[in-house]
Amino acid sequence: QVTLVESGGGLVQPGGSLTLSCVASGNINTVNPIGWYRQAPGKQREMVGSITSDDTTWYKDFTKGRFNITRGDRDDAVDLVYMRMNNLRTEDAAVYYCNKKICWGQGTQVTVSS
């Protein structure tokens, strides 16, 4: 079992930036990557990107170099992952979730509006 807690969401103007955080705890010492997903109202949840245990990252095309996933502190108990989002667009507004194996966090809301 993995517990995931996201934070860092908020309201930002188009063109602005946010950094989301995901703290994973519990059974984190596996090869499963940590993934970032998002879900906008009325739409299906979609993957944004991921980071593996050896810090290899992968991104969906729509991030187009605007998003960057990095790993912060990690020990046997806690794994901290960030997602920096730059040049945000109105269509990036969604609830953002992190995921590991079958476990999900509660999500953090990102609103992009002028």
PyMOL commands that set and color helices and strands:
alter all, ss='L'
color gray80, all
select helices_A, chain A and resi 61-63+90-92
alter helices_A, ss='H'
color red, helices_A
select strands_A, chain A and resi 2-7+10-12+18-26+34-39+46-51+57-59+67-74+78-85+94-100+103-104+108-112
alter strands_A, ss='S'
color yellow, strands_A
deselect
rebuild
show_as cartoon
